[in-house]
Every structure is written in C-alpha cells, then in structure tokens.
C-alpha cells in the first residue's frame, strides 16, 4: 500500500466518523462522538513507511470505567484504539471501523408489551449478545428501571426503554 492510499484512507475514515455523528473538537483529539457510555474523542492517523497498513484511529473515552464495562477499552485511560496494519485493505479497515463505532451508539432491540399481575410490563429482546450486554449496562447504570434478567438476550423492564413495538 502506498502513502497516497493511506492518506486517502485517513480522509475516508474522518468522513465516516463525521457521518456517524462526530463533531469537530478543539484539542489533541479533533473529533468527539457522543456514545451510550459518554463522549469518545477520536483522531485518525495514516501510517507512514513502507509495508504499513492504512493507519490507526486513536480514541479515548471521557468516562473510562463506564466504557470498560461495555467495551474492551483500557479501564484506566479510556483508550480504545483501532490499528489497521499490513494485509488490511482500505475498504476492510473502513468496514471494521464502522462496525466498532456502531457498537458505541446503541443497540437493536424488540419490545413486547404485556400485562401481568403487577401491572403493565415490557419484555425486551436483544438482537445479539453484545446488545443484551448494552441493555444490562444501561439498567445497571440507572438509565431505566426494572429487573435485570439477561439470559439469551432477554431483559424484563417495568417501563419502556426505547420505543414500544405493538
């Protein structure tokens, strides 16, 4: 991969970060993305030198301990860097970056409403194990009220979490 390709990857990575909702920020990290675990600061660097892959996206969460409960970031510093080395194509690196950043934005759920002896309740079924972890994290963080029973992506809630699908 030549330097022109790496520089092009860096431009495309920044365009992707902006498309996902990041805003320009002053300071060492020029981008800030609001996530379910708080602000994530980002900086894109193309690799230099012969034989290197596209580049690296250096990131840091403002609330490291909270982010580490959900993602595999450093619980002390909040660093959650994404390195793309030799053998990774520009398109592959961009697809991976998009997938990683999507994990910070929220989760996909299905909500079912039913009544029981305790009154109205909602059942939430997550589409993946990671989504179930995100729901449990939000429940534990006080973002929603209800019991936490995460088995095979199932969470019982005493109120709606996002939107109710009738």
C-alpha positions in Angstrom: 0.0 0.0 0.0 1.5 3.4 -1.0 1.3 6.6 1.0 -1.4 8.1 -1.2 -3.7 5.1 -0.4 -3.0 5.5 3.3 -3.7 9.3 3.1 -6.9 8.5 1.2 -7.9 6.0 3.9 -7.4 8.7 6.6 -9.7 11.1 4.7 -12.4 8.4 4.3 -12.1 7.4 7.9 -12.7 11.0 9.0 -15.7 11.3 6.6 -17.1 8.1 8.2 -16.6 9.4 11.7 -18.4 12.6 10.8 -21.2 10.6 9.1 -21.7 8.7 12.3 -22.4 12.0 14.2 -19.0 13.1 15.5 -18.5 16.8 15.8 -15.2 18.7 15.4 -13.5 19.4 18.7 -10.6 21.5 19.8 -7.5 19.9 21.3 -5.4 16.8 20.6 -8.4 14.7 19.5 -10.1 16.7 16.7 -13.3 14.6 16.8 -15.9 13.9 19.6 -18.6 11.3 19.2 -21.4 11.0 21.7 -21.9 7.4 22.7 -24.1 5.4 25.2 -21.2 5.5 27.6 -20.3 9.2 27.2 -18.1 11.2 24.9 -15.5 9.4 22.8 -12.6 11.5 21.4 -11.0 10.4 18.1 -8.0 11.2 16.0 -7.1 9.5 12.7 -3.5 8.9 11.6 -2.4 7.4 8.3 0.6 5.1 8.8 3.8 6.2 7.2 6.6 3.9 6.0 6.9 1.1 3.6 4.8 -2.0 4.3 2.4 -0.5 6.8 -1.3 -0.8 6.5 -3.8 2.0 6.2 -3.5 3.6 9.7 -4.8 3.9 13.2 -7.8 5.6 14.8 -6.7 6.6 18.3 -9.7 7.1 20.7 -10.3 7.8 24.3 -13.5 7.7 26.3 -14.1 10.5 28.8 -15.6 8.0 31.3 -13.2 5.1 31.1 -14.6 2.8 33.9 -18.1 3.1 32.5 -16.9 2.4 28.9 -14.8 -0.6 30.1 -17.9 -2.2 31.4 -19.3 -2.4 27.9 -16.3 -2.4 25.6 -12.7 -3.7 25.6 -11.1 -0.3 26.3 -8.5 0.5 28.9 -10.4 1.0 32.2 -7.9 3.5 33.5 -7.2 5.7 30.5 -10.2 5.1 28.3 -8.0 4.3 25.3 -9.8 2.2 22.7 -7.5 2.3 19.6 -8.1 0.6 16.3 -4.9 -0.3 14.4 -5.1 -1.3 10.7 -1.8 -2.9 9.6 -0.3 -4.6 6.5 -2.7 -7.0 4.8 -5.8 -5.0 5.6 -7.4 -3.2 2.7 -8.7 0.3 2.8 -12.3 -1.0 2.4 -11.8 -3.7 5.1 -10.3 -1.2 7.6 -13.2 1.3 6.9 -15.8 -1.5 7.4 -14.2 -2.6 10.6 -14.1 1.0 11.9 -17.7 1.5 11.1 -18.6 -1.8 12.9 -16.6 -0.8 16.0 -18.1 2.7 16.2 -21.6 1.3 15.7 -21.1 -0.7 19.0 -20.9 2.6 20.9 -24.0 4.2 19.5 -26.7 1.9 21.0 -28.3 -1.4 20.4 -31.1 -3.1 18.4 -34.0 -4.4 20.4 -37.5 -5.6 20.0 -40.0 -4.6 22.7 -43.2 -6.5 23.5 -45.9 -5.2 25.8 -47.9 -7.5 28.0 -49.9 -7.2 31.3 -49.3 -9.4 34.3 -50.5 -9.3 38.0 -48.0 -6.5 38.7 -49.4 -4.3 36.0 -48.1 -3.3 32.6 -44.6 -4.8 31.8 -42.4 -4.8 28.8 -40.2 -7.5 27.5 -37.1 -6.5 25.6 -35.3 -9.0 23.3 -31.9 -8.0 22.1 -30.7 -9.0 18.6 -27.3 -10.1 19.8 -25.3 -11.0 22.9 -23.5 -7.6 22.7 -26.8 -5.8 22.6 -28.0 -7.7 25.6 -24.9 -6.6 27.5 -25.6 -3.0 26.5 -29.2 -3.2 27.8 -27.9 -4.7 31.1 -25.3 -2.0 31.3 -28.0 0.7 30.9 -30.2 -1.0 33.5 -27.3 -1.1 36.0 -26.4 2.5 35.3 -29.8 3.7 36.3 -30.9 4.7 32.8 -34.0 2.5 33.0 -35.9 0.9 35.9 -36.7 -2.7 36.2 -35.3 -6.1 37.0 -32.2 -7.4 35.3 -32.6 -10.9 33.9 -30.3 -11.2 30.9 -30.5 -14.8 29.6 -30.1 -15.3 25.9 -30.7 -11.7 25.3 -33.9 -11.3 27.3 -34.5 -8.4 29.7 -37.7 -7.6 31.6 -38.5 -4.0 32.2 -41.1 -2.2 34.2 -41.4 0.6 31.6 -40.4 1.2 28.0 -36.8 1.5 27.3 -36.7 3.0 23.8 -39.8 2.5 21.7 -42.6 0.1 22.1 -43.4 -2.1 19.1 -47.1 -3.0 19.4 
